[in-house]
């Protein structure tokens, strides 16, 4: 006969069985998830394998090219490299100046003495010539194709002051005897201790140009013509220097011709002349305009009334004259009657 199982033991066995079944369900679900994940991983593996195969083929082709290039470079390493010819740096050629030719320069008339020499001081532009100096024709450095540098030439020039930024200063420009080459001296009158002496007119003026612009906190970018600042480019000055003794003996100098022209009126006078002409034309228009305007009916009636008044005035004057004649006749003395 089968022995009866105690109730307590039965309950414990039943509880364990339930736990086992629950664990089995849990493990079955986990297994299904793992299998699903495994399928996904295998799919990714196949795709990566396919990509790797494609890249492997491309890399093998590239490696072959690299090997061929390395072979070529190895073969070329034994050869002597040919030097590459580099272009030579071309030196910047100095700017060629146009050749000086003789031409006719138009100038204004100036005062001269009885012997034909100019009256000094002679003001030309911003320069006032004090002395034209003496020409040394036998020294080649004292003239060029364009200019003659007479020794003793002296002018006053007005230019920016190097001491006061609010005004201009007066500079004394001189050409002195320096032996083989002339000496160009520029002296500011407001500070004569800052005089500059140079072998060229440009060299004598550059320090003052830089100092004047630096004093005004400006940068000078344009060029400087020393002969222009010495007044040697003015037509009147050129003509007066050409008329000095020994000017024809300067063999390198190109002679210039001159033509006198009528002096131009100052701009202020031109403006006043234009203004007066405009005023005159306006006054003429003011007089002519009422005459030329068409008459209206009211104007015609007014003029007709004025004419009638004039006619009445004329009749009255005639009547007055007749009455005066009558009065004179009545008051005239009687004629002598003969008995």
C-alpha positions in Angstrom: 0.0 0.0 0.0 1.3 3.5 -1.0 2.3 5.7 1.8 0.5 9.0 1.9 2.7 12.1 1.3 2.6 14.7 4.0 0.8 17.9 3.0 3.7 20.1 3.9 6.1 18.1 1.7 3.6 18.2 -1.1 3.3 22.0 -0.9 7.0 22.4 -1.0 7.4 20.2 -4.0 4.5 22.1 -5.8 6.2 25.4 -5.0 9.5 24.3 -6.4 7.8 23.0 -9.6 6.2 26.4 -10.1 9.5 28.1 -9.7 11.1 25.8 -12.2 8.3 26.4 -14.8 8.7 30.2 -14.3 12.4 30.0 -14.8 12.0 27.8 -17.8 9.7 30.5 -19.4 12.2 33.2 -18.6 15.1 31.2 -20.1 13.0 30.4 -23.2 12.3 34.1 -23.8 15.9 35.0 -23.2 16.9 32.3 -25.7 14.6 33.7 -28.3 16.0 37.2 -27.8 19.5 35.9 -28.2 18.7 34.0 -31.3 17.1 37.2 -32.8 20.2 39.2 -31.9 22.4 36.5 -33.3 20.6 36.7 -36.7 21.1 40.4 -36.7 24.7 40.1 -35.9 25.2 37.5 -38.7 23.5 39.8 -41.2 25.8 42.7 -40.2 28.7 40.3 -40.5 27.8 39.4 -44.0 27.5 43.0 -45.0 30.8 43.9 -43.5 32.5 40.9 -45.1 31.1 42.0 -48.5 32.4 45.5 -48.0 35.8 44.2 -46.9 36.1 42.1 -50.0 35.4 45.2 -52.2 37.9 47.3 -50.3 40.4 44.4 -50.5 40.2 44.4 -54.3 40.7 48.2 -54.5 43.6 48.2 -52.1 45.3 45.4 -54.0 45.1 47.4 -57.2 46.4 50.5 -55.4 49.3 48.5 -54.0 50.2 47.4 -57.4 50.4 50.9 -58.6 52.5 51.9 -55.6 54.9 49.1 -56.4 55.2 50.2 -60.0 55.8 53.7 -58.9 58.4 52.7 -56.4 60.1 50.6 -59.1 60.2 53.7 -61.4 61.6 55.9 -58.7 64.2 53.3 -57.8 65.3 53.2 -61.5 65.3 56.9 -61.7 67.4 57.2 -58.5 70.5 56.0 -60.3 70.2 58.6 -63.1 71.8 62.1 -62.7 69.0 64.7 -62.1 69.0 67.5 -64.7 69.0 71.0 -63.2 65.9 73.1 -63.8 66.8 76.4 -65.4 65.4 79.2 -63.2 64.4 82.5 -64.8 66.9 85.2 -64.1 65.6 88.2 -62.2 65.4 91.1 -64.5 66.7 94.3 -63.1 64.2 97.2 -63.1 65.4 99.5 -65.8 65.4 103.2 -64.9 62.6 105.2 -66.4 63.8 106.8 -69.6 63.2 110.5 -69.8 61.9 111.9 -73.0 64.5 113.8 -75.0 64.5 117.5 -74.6 63.4 119.4 -77.7 63.1 123.1 -78.4 59.6 124.5 -78.2 57.8 127.7 -77.9 56.9 128.7 -74.3 54.1 131.2 -73.8 54.9 133.8 -71.1 53.5 137.0 -69.8 55.2 140.4 -70.3 57.4 141.7 -67.4 59.1 145.0 -66.7 62.5 145.6 -68.1 65.1 148.3 -67.7 66.5 150.5 -70.5 69.1 147.8 -71.4 66.5 145.1 -71.6 67.4 143.3 -68.4 64.5 142.4 -66.1 63.6 144.7 -63.2 64.4 143.0 -59.9 62.9 141.8 -57.7 60.7 139.9 -60.2 57.7 137.9 -58.8 56.8 134.8 -60.8 54.1 132.6 -59.2 55.1 131.8 -55.6 58.7 132.8 -56.2 60.4 136.2 -56.2 63.7 136.4 -58.1 66.3 138.5 -56.3 69.3 137.8 -58.5 69.8 135.7 -61.7 73.5 135.1 -61.1 76.3 134.4 -63.5 76.6 131.5 -66.0 79.7 129.3 -65.8 79.6 127.6 -69.2 82.9 125.8 -68.9 81.7 123.6 -66.1 79.6 120.8 -67.4 77.8 120.2 -64.1 76.4 123.7 -64.1 73.9 123.1 -66.9 72.0 120.2 -68.3 69.7 119.7 -71.3 66.8 121.2 -69.4 68.3 123.7 -66.9 71.1 126.2 -66.4 72.3 126.7 -62.9 73.8 130.2 -62.6 76.1 130.9 -59.7 74.6 133.6 -57.5 71.0 132.8 -58.5 68.7 133.7 -55.5 65.0 133.6 -55.0 62.4 133.8 -52.2 59.8 131.0 -52.2 56.6 130.7 -50.2 55.9 127.2 -48.8 54.6 125.4 -45.7 56.4 126.5 -42.6 58.4 123.9 -40.6 57.8 125.7 -37.3 54.1 126.8 -37.4 51.5 124.4 -38.9 49.0 127.3 -39.4 50.9 129.4 -41.9 53.4 129.4 -44.7 57.0 130.4 -44.5 59.5 132.1 -46.8 62.5 130.1 -48.0 65.7 131.6 -49.5 66.9 129.4 -52.4 70.5 130.0 -53.7 72.9 128.4 -56.2 76.5 128.8 -55.0 79.9 127.9 -56.5 80.8 124.4 -55.2 83.7 123.7 -57.5 83.0 120.9 -59.9 79.3 120.8 -59.0 77.0 123.6 -57.9 75.7 123.8 -54.3 72.0 124.2 -53.8 71.2 125.9 -50.5 67.7 126.3 -49.0 67.3 128.5 -45.8 64.0 129.0 -44.0 63.8 132.6 -42.8 62.0 131.7 -39.6 64.8 129.3 -38.6 68.0 130.0 -40.5 70.0 127.5 -38.4 68.2 124.7 -40.2 69.6 125.5 -43.7 70.2 122.6 -46.0 73.0 122.4 -48.6 72.9 119.6 -51.2 74.4 118.7 -54.6 70.9 118.9 -56.2 67.9 121.1 -56.0 65.7 118.2 -55.0 68.1 117.1 -52.3 68.1 120.5 -50.7 64.2 120.6 -50.6 63.3 117.1 -49.4 64.1 117.7 -45.7 61.8 120.7 -45.5 59.1 118.9 -47.4 59.2 116.0 -45.0 59.4 118.2 -41.9 56.4 120.4 -43.1 54.2 117.3 -43.7 55.3 115.6 -40.4 54.4 118.8 -38.5 50.9 118.6 -40.0 50.7 114.9 -39.3 50.4 114.1 -43.0 52.2 111.7 -45.3 53.8 113.0 -48.4 53.4 110.4 -51.2 53.9 112.5 -54.4 57.3 113.3 -56.0 59.3 116.5 -55.6 60.8 118.5 -58.4 63.7 120.5 -57.0 64.2 122.7 -60.1 60.5 123.5 -59.9 60.9 124.6 -56.2 63.9 126.7 -57.2 61.7 128.4 -59.9 63.9 127.1 -62.8 60.8 125.7 -64.6 59.0 129.0 -64.9 59.0 130.4 -68.4 59.9 133.9 -67.5 62.9 132.6 -65.4 64.1 130.4 -68.2 64.0 133.3 -70.7 65.8 135.7 -68.3 68.6 133.0 -67.7 68.9 132.4 -71.4 69.5 136.1 -71.9 72.5 136.1 -69.5 76.0 136.3 -70.9 77.6 133.0 -71.9 74.2 131.2 -72.1 74.8 130.3 -75.8 78.1 128.6 -74.8 76.3 125.9 -72.7 76.8 123.1 -75.2 74.5 120.6 -73.6 71.6 123.0 -73.0 68.6 122.9 -75.5 67.6 126.4 -76.4 63.9 127.4 -76.0 61.8 130.0 -77.7 59.2 132.3 -76.1 56.0 134.1 -77.1 54.4 136.9 -75.1 50.7 136.5 -74.4 48.2 138.8 -72.8 48.0 138.6 -69.0 45.0 136.8 -67.7 42.6 138.6 -65.5 42.5 137.4 -61.9 39.7 134.9 -61.0 38.2 137.5 -58.6 37.8 140.1 -61.4 36.4 137.4 -63.7 33.8 136.5 -61.1 32.9 140.2 -60.6 32.6 140.7 -64.4 30.3 137.7 -64.7 28.2 139.0 -61.7 27.8 142.5 -63.2 26.8 141.0 -66.6 24.2 138.9 -64.9 22.9 141.9 -63.0 22.6 143.9 -66.2 20.8 141.2 -68.0 18.4 140.8 -65.1 17.6 144.6 -65.2 17.0 144.4 -69.0 14.7 141.5 -68.5 12.8 143.5 -65.8 12.3 146.4 -68.2 11.4 144.3 -71.3 9.2 141.8 -69.6 6.2 144.1 -68.9 6.3 145.4 -72.4 6.3 142.0 -74.0 3.6 140.6 -71.7 0.2 140.1 -73.5 -2.5 142.6 -72.4 -5.7 141.4 -70.6 -9.2 142.9 -71.2 -8.9 144.8 -68.0 -5.5 146.3 -69.1 -7.0 147.3 -72.4 -10.0 149.0 -70.7 -7.6 150.9 -68.4 -5.5 152.1 -71.3 -8.7 153.2 -73.1 -9.8 155.3 -70.1 -6.4 156.8 -69.9 -6.6 157.9 -73.5 -10.0 159.4 -73.0 -8.7 161.4 -70.0 -5.9 162.6 -72.2 -8.3 163.8 -74.9 -10.4 165.6 -72.3 -7.4 167.3 -70.9 -6.4 168.4 -74.4 -9.9 169.9 -75.1 -9.8 171.8 -71.8 -6.4 173.2 -72.6 -7.6 174.4 -76.0 -10.6 176.1 -74.3 -8.4 177.8 -71.8 -6.1 179.1 -74.5 -9.1 180.5 -76.4 -10.4 182.2 -73.3 -7.0 183.7 -72.7 -7.0 185.0 -76.3 -10.4 186.5 -75.7 -9.4 188.2 -72.5 -6.3 189.6 -74.1 -8.4 191.0 -77.0 -11.0 192.6 -74.7 -8.4 194.3 -72.6 -6.2 195.5 -75.4 -6.1 199.4 -75.7 -8.4 201.0 -78.4 -6.9 202.0 -81.7 -6.4 205.7 -82.4 -9.2 207.0 -84.5 -8.6 209.7 -87.0 -10.9 212.6 -86.9 
